[in-house]
């Protein structure tokens, strides 16, 4: 999730991406995303098992901002909100 192009970034894991993205967009989840306005789904990965998703989340979170921006811009160079593609 992002606040805007090159803005604040949030990385998380969920078993229901459309629902979780909607909750962030609507501000229903207090915390980081609400505080910093991270409402745009600009990148995601799908994993077959939660254990792999959690491991990947930890890997991404431990990486640099530069690496996170590269991940986003590889899939989504225009920083489109991908939420509509999920529903």
Secondary structure, 3 states (H helix, E strand, C coil): CECCCCCCECCCCCCCHHHHHHHHHHCCCCCHHHHHCCCECCCCCCCCCHHHHHHHHHHHHHCCHHHHHHHHHHHCCCCCCCHHHHC
